[in-house]
Amino acid sequence: KYDGSVNVKWFGAVGDGVNDDAEAIQGVLDIGGNISISTGTYLVSGTLLIKYNNTKIIGSSGVVIKAKVTDNIDIFPIIKIDGDTTRKYYIDLKNINIVGEIQGIKHQTGIHLSNSAYCNFENVYISDCYVGMDGYSIYNMQFNILQLSGGYLAFRANPKDSNSLAASCTSLNFKQT
């Protein structure tokens, strides 16, 4: 049994900023575990859904996940961590730049979180999304250098949600551009 990190390029992702890498990246996310993303710009034409607990996604320096927008697609969100009826626990997302396309796309979100806990975001930069990050029923989140810029709303949470958002937050930067 292989217990090391799986690279998205092994599943066909190119990271050239031209080809659509959504299917290849989702193929790795469908397995879960430790996932690595090599330097490059990965275009995605649909939501990347993180399905499993204990999923760690670690990018090399210069990793960009960019929305590939067409006239018929309203990407919402680019990355989704959704526990549905059971919570998603211990998701790590490190060294990733998420870039949206806000022109004409009113509901694009960088990262959507729901029914999730004990997630760690480190060196995550979200730009040009209508909403940088949103969520509900989330708690004990850790943010270490999370920057949201160039969008309409930096963070949107359900105001009726009584769960705390961040148990440990060393750097949360909302930057207006």
Buried (B, 14 or more C-beta within 10 A) or exposed (E): EEEEEBBBBEBEBBBEEEBBBBEBBBBBBEEBBBBBBBEBBBBBBBBBBBBBBEBBBBBEEEBBBBBBBEEEEEBBBBBBBBBEEEBBBBBBBBBBBBBBBBEEBEEBBBBBBBBBBBBBBBBBBBBBBBBBBBBBBBBBBBBBBBBBBBBEBBBBBEEEBEBEBBEEEEEBEEEEE
